[in-house]
Amino acid sequence: MLEFLPKPEVTRCFFDDSVAPHLSAMELRWHPDAPGSAERVWHLPQNVRVHGAAPTQFGIAVTRLGGDAYKVQVLWNHLYLAWNPLSRVQIMTSSLSLILQALGTDMWHLLHQPVTLAA
């Protein structure tokens, strides 16, 4: 698996209102010659694979449910995915952490948020 992805240009931030609750997302422009952003297989949690270039629309919400349990919602272009629950290992070994790293966000930091209690 590729371990580096160059930083994309964020051309727009928006809320994807096609899902509830709305998911904050970004429109991304990857340099066409950037290594790793071209056609490839992206490995997502629970053996989901996406074939294609790096996403041009991307959003993610991570909610900690317990010690090692997370709800993860993702917008990947026009595809919306949700997992509940996932473990840290499932999240960290996916391409999601690679995308976030390119965007300057540390997935490990997101995984250490306080546990969200159900209302």
N, C-alpha and C positions, 0 to 999 in steps of 0.2 A: 504494500500500500504506500502511496506517495505521502511523504511526511511534511511537505512544504507547499504552500499555495501563496502566490503574491497578493498583495493588497489590491482589492478592486476599488473603483471609483463609485461612491454612493451618489447616485444621481437624483434620488427622491426617497423620502420617507413617507409612509402612508399607513392607514389602518385598513386591513382586509376585512371588510364588512360582510363577506360571503359566509363567515363562520361566526358562531356566538360562543363565548364573548369575542369581540373584535380582537384581532391579532395585529400587533404593530409589526411592520415589515419594511423592507428597503428594496429599492430598485438598484441593481448593481450592474456596472459595466466592467468587464474583465478585459485586460489588454489581450488582443487576439493572438499575440505570440507568447503569452505568459505560460510558463511550464505548469502543467497540471490542470489548467482551466479548460482545456479542449475536451473533445469526446473521450469519455472513459466510463468506468463503472463506479458509482458512488455507493458505498456500503452504509446503510442506515440500520437502526436497531431491528431486532427480530428478523434478521435475514432478508430485509427489504433492500432491493437493489434498484437504483435508478441509472439508466444508460443515457449518456448525453454530456453536454458541456456543463460547466459550473452554472449554478442557478442565476438567472437575471432578476428574479424576485425571490426574496428570502426573508422569512420571519421565524422566530422561535420563542416559545414560552416554556420555561422549566419551573415546575412547582414541586417542592419537596413535600412528600406525604409522610415520611418516616425516616428512620435511621439510614436506610439504603433503598428507598423507594421514591420514585419520581414520576410525575405526570409530565409528558413532553408533547408539545404541539408544534408542528412545523408547517410552514408554507414553503414549498419548493416549486417555483414557477407557478403553475396553476393547479398544483397538486397539494391538497391539505392532508396531513397525516397526524394521527394522535396515538400515543401509547400510554397505557396506565395499568400497572406500574412497570417501570424499568429500574435496573440497578445502575450504580455508578459505572461498573465495568461495561455494561451494554452501551451506555452513552459515550464513555470516553474512547471506546474502540471503534466508534462509528465515524463516518465522514463529517458529522455535525461539528465535532470539536475542531476539525481541520478548517472548515468554513469560518467558524467563529474566531479562530486564531488569525486567519487572514483579515478579519474585520477588526482585530485588536481587542477581542473579548476573550477572557480566560474562562473556559468551561469549568475548570476546577473551582473557580470562585462562585460560579452560579450554583454548583452542586453543594456548596456549604452554606446556603441560606437557611434561615430558621424553618422548622417544620410548620406547614400550614394546617391548622386545625379546621375540620369540617364544621360548618355552622349547623 
